[in-house]
Amino acid sequence: MTSSSKGPVALITGAGSGIGLACARRFAAAGYRLALLDIDPKAVEAACAALRDSGTEALPFVGSVADETAVESAVDAAEQDLGPIELLINSAGVASNKPTFELSLADWERVVSINLTGTFLVSRIVGAKMAARSRGVILNLGSMFGTVAAPRRAGYCGTKAGVDMLGRVLAIEWAEHGIRVNTIAPGYVRTPFVDDLIAEGRMDEPALLGRTPLKRMAAPEEIADLAIFLASDAAAFITGQTIGIDGGWTAYGYV
Ligand SMILES: NC(=O)c1ccc[n+]([C@@H]2O[C@H](COP(=O)([O-])OP(=O)(O)OC[C@H]3O[C@@H](n4cnc5c(N)ncnc54)[C@H](O)[C@@H]3O)[C@@H](O)[C@H]2O)c1
């Protein structure tokens, strides 16, 4: 992606923690100016304060990706203050890990609204602005669990499969508007998202490391490095793809 004299603008959702935060730091180092949207005010304000301390223009926006009015006003304010958004990273997401017989309608609707509807809403609102300028890149955070199934994760797997297909549809529909859309599908990444599941006893860390051919989790910075490549002109012919980064998990089919 080429930059304006002041550096291109990226909007990153879920940037108060984990992969979104690692992307914010990585894109700041690459000269981007940042609008960070998160539902957690303390986390997003702390992220922006730290980025500003290291010389990056970074503005915090507080709201849910599933709230159309909040997203519209954050996007309008970000463009007003920073300029045209050239890159969107949809990283906001939540886990859902319960036996399906115990998954209430409210549980289901929560994970669908944040992981799938949120990705759709922010993409549509930012995508329309990118289309008007015939330029933009959108990166979604899917998961290897959008492709392979895991028990007790009907909502999570269902939404991540939806994010995959949403990304492909937007890619082919918006190619004529100069917008590329790709989905990053990580395996296990060491973030608070995973730490919380381990702490709650809902994830067996030794078992999952044993099941991973590379025998470790990814660092969030490794996901940010893939995002940097996919956002760059080196990836100018890549669109409509779901790119795995899972230490070999989905390739593994033996005992
Ligand atoms: N960590 C992993 O192992 C892993 C693996 C595959 C995919 N992912 C995906 O990557 C993305 C980021 O995960 P992470 O590990 O960084 O999680 P995380 O919990 O560390 O960070 C998620 C951030 O999203 C924010 N958020 C939650 N709901 C929101 C909402 N409604 N609106 C705006 N912000 C909201 C949280 O406040 C938090 O700051 C998620 O979509 C997740 O599904 C994570």
PDBQT file of the ligand as one rigid body, heavy atoms in Angstrom, charges set to zero:
ROOT
HETATM    1  N1  LIG A 301      -6.249 -16.032  20.197  1.00  0.00    +0.000 N 
HETATM    2  C1  LIG A 301      -6.487 -17.032  19.379  1.00  0.00    +0.000 C 
HETATM    3  O1  LIG A 301      -6.030 -18.183  19.610  1.00  0.00    +0.000 OA
HETATM    4  C2  LIG A 301      -7.281 -16.838  18.125  1.00  0.00    +0.000 A 
HETATM    5  C3  LIG A 301      -7.273 -17.869  17.180  1.00  0.00    +0.000 A 
HETATM    6  C4  LIG A 301      -7.999 -17.718  16.002  1.00  0.00    +0.000 A 
HETATM    7  C5  LIG A 301      -8.719 -16.566  15.784  1.00  0.00    +0.000 A 
HETATM    8  N2  LIG A 301      -8.735 -15.588  16.732  1.00  0.00    +0.000 N 
HETATM    9  C6  LIG A 301      -9.540 -14.414  16.434  1.00  0.00    +0.000 C 
HETATM   10  O2  LIG A 301      -8.734 -13.256  16.463  1.00  0.00    +0.000 OA
HETATM   11  C7  LIG A 301      -9.515 -12.140  16.915  1.00  0.00    +0.000 C 
HETATM   12  C8  LIG A 301      -8.801 -11.464  18.067  1.00  0.00    +0.000 C 
HETATM   13  O3  LIG A 301      -8.626 -12.414  19.105  1.00  0.00    +0.000 OA
HETATM   14  P1  LIG A 301      -7.652 -12.128  20.323  1.00  0.00    +0.000 P 
HETATM   15  O4  LIG A 301      -7.062 -13.433  20.696  1.00  0.00    +0.000 OA
HETATM   16  O5  LIG A 301      -6.804 -10.970  20.021  1.00  0.00    +0.000 OA
HETATM   17  O6  LIG A 301      -8.745 -11.750  21.452  1.00  0.00    +0.000 OA
HETATM   18  P2  LIG A 301      -8.653 -10.764  22.704  1.00  0.00    +0.000 P 
HETATM   19  O7  LIG A 301      -9.749 -11.199  23.626  1.00  0.00    +0.000 OA
HETATM   20  O8  LIG A 301      -7.252 -10.697  23.239  1.00  0.00    +0.000 OA
HETATM   21  O9  LIG A 301      -9.006  -9.344  22.064  1.00  0.00    +0.000 OA
HETATM   22  C9  LIG A 301     -10.282  -9.107  21.522  1.00  0.00    +0.000 C 
HETATM   23  C10 LIG A 301     -10.603  -7.634  21.646  1.00  0.00    +0.000 C 
HETATM   24  O10 LIG A 301     -11.892  -7.435  21.053  1.00  0.00    +0.000 OA
HETATM   25  C11 LIG A 301     -12.621  -6.550  21.891  1.00  0.00    +0.000 C 
HETATM   26  N3  LIG A 301     -14.054  -6.749  21.686  1.00  0.00    +0.000 N 
HETATM   27  C12 LIG A 301     -14.838  -7.769  22.149  1.00  0.00    +0.000 A 
HETATM   28  N4  LIG A 301     -16.103  -7.571  21.787  1.00  0.00    +0.000 NA
HETATM   29  C13 LIG A 301     -16.142  -6.413  21.084  1.00  0.00    +0.000 A 
HETATM   30  C14 LIG A 301     -17.169  -5.680  20.444  1.00  0.00    +0.000 A 
HETATM   31  N5  LIG A 301     -18.449  -6.095  20.492  1.00  0.00    +0.000 N 
HETATM   32  N6  LIG A 301     -16.859  -4.541  19.791  1.00  0.00    +0.000 NA
HETATM   33  C15 LIG A 301     -15.574  -4.078  19.779  1.00  0.00    +0.000 A 
HETATM   34  N7  LIG A 301     -14.555  -4.726  20.394  1.00  0.00    +0.000 NA
HETATM   35  C16 LIG A 301     -14.839  -5.878  21.016  1.00  0.00    +0.000 A 
HETATM   36  C17 LIG A 301     -12.177  -6.897  23.311  1.00  0.00    +0.000 C 
HETATM   37  O11 LIG A 301     -12.470  -5.851  24.228  1.00  0.00    +0.000 OA
HETATM   38  C18 LIG A 301     -10.685  -7.149  23.104  1.00  0.00    +0.000 C 
HETATM   39  O12 LIG A 301      -9.947  -5.958  23.275  1.00  0.00    +0.000 OA
HETATM   40  C19 LIG A 301     -10.887 -12.696  17.279  1.00  0.00    +0.000 C 
HETATM   41  O13 LIG A 301     -11.756 -12.479  16.185  1.00  0.00    +0.000 OA
HETATM   42  C20 LIG A 301     -10.639 -14.177  17.468  1.00  0.00    +0.000 C 
HETATM   43  O14 LIG A 301     -11.771 -14.956  17.186  1.00  0.00    +0.000 OA
HETATM   44  C21 LIG A 301      -8.021 -15.689  17.897  1.00  0.00    +0.000 A 
ENDROOT
TORSDOF 0
